[in-house]
């Protein structure tokens, strides 16, 4: 918690470039609950704009003044929409965490309350009046934010401590393999730009891949081809996991292979040709690391399930009409932050209008 307090208190903002004028009614109900007052729009706006300010401090220098209206993930949503969804989810979790804190004997002591007040004062003093106005950073909101962070952190820790973290040896086991990828993209060393290889080049890559797949010495042949042999691990939990770093076709090809054997050429559309060698049925270090990862995942999943259960019990609903009034159409910059104008040159610490 000290890290959270310190990082926010140190977020010195030079102010917004534009006054948003969005006509927000701070007392309007943003997140409704079946019993109780829920969360008002003014507080939700403050948390959302605070998140925006942290993004602006980190990314605005690189992406310019219009990145909030850009689909940065390729999922059909602007960055503003994605961040607001995250904020809304966090507001719900923090609300129910505060409501259930007493169930775990969690409370804020007088000493901790004093530290929170000091952190809130430090945050307000570190930022310009304009930035504070744009954030909607009333002292009560800042104090509430720190309190919500406190309750959420400690309740989450308590829930994770209740989780069943049993992971079987089979579930954690990690096999080790080597592979060479003959990529369908080439990179221009002078410009750094990538482009798709031609059909003629692709045919040559297939020829090399077939040579490697039938070679008696995988490593030496790859070296002669000036190809890099890479190593990786995988296990039961990685099969079917879309977040795994390599295509699932690679894991499918590895299943059933014998240690030391080299695969046929594995073709992955729009990606490349792969040639694989299974090196070990169990990598001790990778297995131990995977077991820890899976244990932590079970903790996180358990806490998420309970938070969601509490949200459902409270009948929490988001007022979409009110939430749509929160817009990131005025930008923040940290004091002394160097920004780029539309031509890509530095515009100094004052920034350029969006």
NORHU-V840662 format. One record per residue. PHI is phi in degrees with one decimal (* if undefined). Layout:
phi=PHI
phi=PHI
//
This chain:
phi=*
phi=-59.1
phi=-63.7
phi=-64.8
phi=-58.7
phi=-65.3
phi=-66.3
phi=-74.0
phi=-63.4
phi=-86.7
phi=-78.9
phi=-80.7
phi=-102.1
phi=-81.9
phi=118.3
phi=-86.4
phi=-88.2
phi=-133.6
phi=-87.0
phi=-70.4
phi=59.0
phi=-88.1
phi=64.7
phi=-76.6
phi=-93.2
phi=-57.5
phi=-87.0
phi=-62.9
phi=-74.5
phi=-96.2
phi=-118.1
phi=-91.0
phi=-128.7
phi=-65.3
phi=-137.5
phi=111.6
phi=-86.0
phi=73.3
phi=-123.7
phi=-84.6
phi=-63.7
phi=-59.0
phi=-69.8
phi=-61.1
phi=-62.8
phi=-60.5
phi=-64.5
phi=-65.4
phi=-69.5
phi=-64.5
phi=-62.1
phi=-60.4
phi=-60.8
phi=-67.9
phi=-63.8
phi=-59.9
phi=-65.8
phi=-95.1
phi=-115.7
phi=-61.6
phi=-61.7
phi=-92.8
phi=-104.1
phi=86.4
phi=-90.3
phi=-118.3
phi=-71.4
phi=-68.9
phi=-95.6
phi=-101.4
phi=-82.7
phi=-78.7
phi=-104.1
phi=76.0
phi=-102.5
phi=84.1
phi=-127.9
phi=-70.2
phi=-62.1
phi=-59.3
phi=-61.7
phi=-65.4
phi=-67.5
phi=-65.2
phi=-63.0
phi=-63.0
phi=-63.5
phi=-61.2
phi=-63.2
phi=-65.2
phi=-60.5
phi=-64.2
phi=-64.2
phi=-67.8
phi=-63.6
phi=-70.1
phi=-63.2
phi=-64.1
phi=-65.0
phi=-104.5
phi=-58.5
phi=-64.0
phi=-61.3
phi=-112.6
phi=57.6
phi=-102.0
phi=-149.9
phi=-101.6
phi=-74.2
phi=-61.3
phi=-64.5
phi=-66.6
phi=-62.4
phi=-64.3
phi=-64.8
phi=-65.3
phi=-61.3
phi=-65.5
phi=-65.4
phi=-64.9
phi=-63.2
phi=-64.7
phi=-62.8
phi=-64.7
phi=-70.8
phi=-76.9
phi=-114.4
phi=-67.8
phi=-60.1
phi=-64.9
phi=-64.6
phi=-61.7
phi=-65.2
phi=-66.3
phi=-72.9
phi=67.6
phi=-86.6
phi=-65.2
phi=-58.1
phi=-59.8
phi=-66.7
phi=-64.8
phi=-61.9
phi=-61.9
phi=-60.6
phi=-63.8
phi=-64.4
phi=-61.8
phi=-61.6
phi=-62.7
phi=-61.9
phi=-60.9
phi=-58.4
phi=-73.1
phi=-67.9
phi=-60.0
phi=-61.6
phi=-65.7
phi=-66.1
phi=-62.6
phi=-69.2
phi=-90.8
phi=-71.7
phi=-83.2
phi=-103.8
phi=-64.4
phi=-127.6
phi=-73.2
phi=-60.3
phi=-65.2
phi=-67.5
phi=-85.3
phi=-54.1
phi=-121.7
phi=-84.2
phi=-117.8
phi=-144.4
phi=-113.5
phi=-154.8
phi=-123.9
phi=-107.7
phi=-99.3
phi=-74.3
phi=-85.3
phi=-119.3
phi=-119.8
phi=-117.1
phi=-76.5
phi=-63.9
phi=-84.3
phi=-108.2
phi=80.6
phi=-79.2
phi=-106.6
phi=-149.4
phi=-72.9
phi=-73.0
phi=-77.4
phi=-62.3
phi=-66.4
phi=-66.6
phi=-63.9
phi=-65.1
phi=-68.6
phi=-63.9
phi=-63.8
phi=-61.4
phi=-65.9
phi=-62.1
phi=-65.7
phi=-62.0
phi=-66.8
phi=-67.5
phi=-108.5
phi=-74.6
phi=-81.5
phi=-132.6
phi=-55.5
phi=-67.1
phi=-65.1
phi=-64.0
phi=-62.2
phi=-63.9
phi=-63.1
phi=-82.3
phi=61.8
phi=-104.8
phi=-90.3
phi=-88.0
phi=-109.3
phi=-118.9
phi=-156.5
phi=-127.7
phi=-157.2
phi=-150.1
phi=-56.4
phi=-72.4
phi=-86.6
phi=-69.9
phi=90.5
phi=-85.6
phi=-67.2
phi=-84.3
phi=-61.0
phi=-68.7
phi=-114.0
phi=-58.7
phi=-62.7
phi=-60.1
phi=-66.3
phi=-68.2
phi=-61.2
phi=-67.6
phi=-72.4
phi=-61.0
phi=92.2
phi=-74.0
phi=-93.6
phi=-59.2
phi=89.5
phi=-84.4
phi=-108.0
phi=-81.2
phi=-70.5
phi=-69.9
phi=-102.6
phi=-96.8
phi=-117.8
phi=-53.4
phi=60.6
phi=-131.1
phi=162.5
phi=-100.3
phi=-120.5
phi=-124.5
phi=-120.9
phi=-137.2
phi=-81.9
phi=-98.5
phi=-158.2
phi=-83.1
phi=-157.5
phi=-100.1
phi=-58.6
phi=-65.2
phi=-65.4
phi=-65.9
phi=-63.0
phi=-66.7
phi=-65.8
phi=-61.1
phi=-64.5
phi=-62.3
phi=-68.0
phi=-63.6
phi=-65.2
phi=-62.6
phi=-63.9
phi=-62.6
phi=-62.4
phi=-62.9
phi=-63.4
phi=-61.5
phi=-61.8
phi=-62.7
phi=-69.1
phi=-57.8
phi=-63.5
phi=-60.8
phi=-62.8
phi=-60.7
phi=-65.6
phi=-63.6
phi=-83.5
phi=60.3
phi=-71.6
phi=-135.0
phi=-92.4
phi=-79.1
phi=-60.7
phi=-63.1
phi=-68.5
phi=-64.4
phi=-67.0
phi=-76.8
phi=-85.2
phi=-129.8
phi=-96.3
phi=-96.9
phi=-130.4
phi=-107.2
phi=-113.6
phi=-142.8
phi=-77.3
phi=-61.5
phi=85.6
phi=-66.1
phi=-90.3
phi=-112.7
phi=-108.2
phi=-83.2
phi=-65.0
phi=-86.0
phi=93.2
phi=-96.9
phi=-66.4
phi=-109.7
phi=84.3
phi=-78.0
phi=-79.0
phi=83.2
phi=-115.9
phi=-64.9
phi=-87.4
//
